[in-house]
Amino acid sequence: MPKIIFEINYNIIPGKKEGYLSTIEELKGRIRDTGLDYSVFESKKDPENFTEMYVCKDEQEFEALEDNQSDETIQLTQKLFDEYIKDNKVTYSTKYEV
Protein backbone atom coordinates (compact mmCIF):
# COMPACT_ATOMS: atom_id res chain seq x y z
CA MET A 1 0.00 0.00 0.00
CA PRO A 2 1.39 3.42 -0.92
CA LYS A 3 1.71 6.20 1.64
CA ILE A 4 -0.39 9.30 1.11
CA ILE A 5 0.57 12.90 1.86
CA PHE A 6 -2.28 15.31 2.49
CA GLU A 7 -1.29 18.99 2.53
CA ILE A 8 -3.28 22.01 3.65
CA ASN A 9 -1.72 25.34 2.64
CA TYR A 10 -2.76 28.85 3.64
CA ASN A 11 -1.61 32.33 4.61
CA ILE A 12 -2.34 33.77 8.03
CA ILE A 13 -3.54 37.29 8.74
CA PRO A 14 -0.58 39.68 9.19
CA GLY A 15 0.13 40.42 12.84
CA LYS A 16 -1.56 37.27 14.12
CA LYS A 17 1.41 34.91 14.03
CA GLU A 18 1.88 34.60 17.80
CA GLY A 19 -1.74 33.53 18.38
CA TYR A 20 -1.62 31.24 15.36
CA LEU A 21 1.52 29.49 16.61
CA SER A 22 -0.05 28.94 20.02
CA THR A 23 -3.21 27.47 18.50
CA ILE A 24 -1.35 25.28 16.00
CA GLU A 25 0.88 23.88 18.78
CA GLU A 26 -2.20 22.78 20.68
CA LEU A 27 -3.69 21.29 17.51
CA LYS A 28 -0.44 19.44 16.73
CA GLY A 29 -0.43 17.89 20.18
CA ARG A 30 -4.00 16.67 19.91
CA ILE A 31 -3.52 15.22 16.43
CA ARG A 32 -0.22 13.54 17.28
CA ASP A 33 -1.81 12.01 20.40
CA THR A 34 -4.01 10.00 18.02
CA GLY A 35 -0.91 8.43 16.46
CA LEU A 36 -1.08 10.31 13.16
CA ASP A 37 2.06 11.58 11.42
CA TYR A 38 1.28 15.32 11.35
CA SER A 39 3.55 18.35 10.98
CA VAL A 40 3.23 22.06 10.26
CA PHE A 41 5.75 23.97 8.14
CA GLU A 42 6.40 27.67 7.67
CA SER A 43 7.57 28.97 4.30
CA LYS A 44 11.11 30.30 4.39
CA LYS A 45 10.25 32.93 1.75
CA ASP A 46 6.91 34.02 3.23
CA PRO A 47 6.61 33.99 7.04
CA GLU A 48 2.82 34.21 6.80
CA ASN A 49 2.49 31.03 4.69
CA PHE A 50 2.02 27.68 6.40
CA THR A 51 1.47 24.08 5.34
CA GLU A 52 -0.08 21.40 7.51
CA MET A 53 1.01 17.94 6.39
CA TYR A 54 -0.39 14.52 7.20
CA VAL A 55 1.56 11.45 6.12
CA CYS A 56 -0.86 8.53 6.07
CA LYS A 57 0.38 4.96 6.03
CA ASP A 58 -2.36 3.82 3.65
CA GLU A 59 -5.69 4.69 2.00
CA GLN A 60 -7.66 3.56 5.04
CA GLU A 61 -5.84 5.96 7.38
CA PHE A 62 -6.27 8.78 4.84
CA GLU A 63 -10.01 8.12 4.45
CA ALA A 64 -10.43 8.14 8.25
CA LEU A 65 -8.76 11.54 8.81
CA GLU A 66 -11.96 13.54 8.92
CA ASP A 67 -14.06 10.90 10.67
CA ASN A 68 -11.64 10.44 13.58
CA GLN A 69 -11.37 14.08 14.69
CA SER A 70 -12.19 14.83 18.32
CA ASP A 71 -14.46 17.71 19.28
CA GLU A 72 -11.39 19.60 20.52
CA THR A 73 -9.60 19.13 17.20
CA ILE A 74 -12.66 20.36 15.30
CA GLN A 75 -12.90 23.42 17.57
CA LEU A 76 -9.19 24.26 17.11
CA THR A 77 -9.49 23.88 13.34
CA GLN A 78 -12.50 26.19 13.34
CA LYS A 79 -10.55 28.69 15.44
CA LEU A 80 -7.81 28.71 12.77
CA PHE A 81 -10.39 29.68 10.14
CA ASP A 82 -12.22 32.18 12.36
CA GLU A 83 -9.17 34.02 13.71
CA TYR A 84 -6.02 33.35 11.70
CA ILE A 85 -6.39 32.11 8.12
CA LYS A 86 -6.39 35.03 5.70
CA ASP A 87 -9.68 35.31 3.79
CA ASN A 88 -10.46 31.69 4.81
CA LYS A 89 -8.56 30.73 1.67
CA VAL A 90 -7.04 27.25 1.84
CA THR A 91 -5.62 24.94 -0.81
CA TYR A 92 -5.52 21.17 -0.43
CA SER A 93 -3.19 18.72 -2.11
CA THR A 94 -3.15 14.92 -1.96
CA LYS A 95 -0.11 12.97 -3.13
CA TYR A 96 0.32 9.22 -3.45
CA GLU A 97 3.66 7.46 -3.05
CA VAL A 98 4.97 5.81 -6.21
Buried (B, 14 or more C-beta within 10 A) or exposed (E): EEBBBBBBBBBBBEEBBEBBBEBBEBBBEBBEEEEBBBEBEBEEEEEBBBBBBBBBBEEEBBEEBEEEBEEEBEEBBEBBEEEBBBEEEBEEEEEEEE
